Amino acid sequence: MSIDHKSAYEAFRRQRDRFAELLQPVVARDWQAASVKSPSHTISLSFAEDLLLCPSEDAARSCIEKDPSSARIFLISADRMDVAFEKLGLEFLSRRTDNDAPFFILGAAAKEYLEDVRDKFPQLWVA
């Protein structure tokens, strides 16, 4: 079942904000482990794929705690996607289906967006 673009965008923003809330205490507890030496589309895409497999917030929290640096890189990408969605009105969000996973729209949108960058704009891809 697809949802309208506005609802999908609002869900994306809610999920992104909640993801940031889950990441914040991990970063506060161990800044070094969560440091980002160089943003990477490859790392962000991999984390998005892992996030899609998280059936609950606890599972997502575990994923974040396992690799806080990749989680921060993913959040940086999500913030950039948010700007693109807002400015360009990217419509693929509305093709997302309902799913009970707490970060499904965020992960699916990130995965599709990053794959699109990789395939259509390889010169912009940061490995």
Stockholm file with secondary structure:
# STOCKHOLM 1.0

chainA/1-127         MSIDHKSAYEAFRRQRDRFAELLQPVVARDWQAASVKSPSHTISLSFAEDLLLCPSEDAARSCIEKDPSSARIFLISADRMDVAFEKLGLEFLSRRTDNDAPFFILGAAAKEYLEDVRDKFPQLWVA
#=GR chainA/1-127 SS CBCCHHHHHHHHHHHHHHHHHHHHHHHHHCTTTTCCSSCCHHHHHHHHHHHHTCCSHHHHHHHHHHCHHHHHHHHHHHHHHHHHHHHHCCCGGGGCBCCSSTTHHHHHHHHHHHHHHHHHCGGGCCC
#=GC SS_cons         CBCCHHHHHHHHHHHHHHHHHHHHHHHHHCTTTTCCSSCCHHHHHHHHHHHHTCCSHHHHHHHHHHCHHHHHHHHHHHHHHHHHHHHHCCCGGGGCBCCSSTTHHHHHHHHHHHHHHHHHCGGGCCC
//
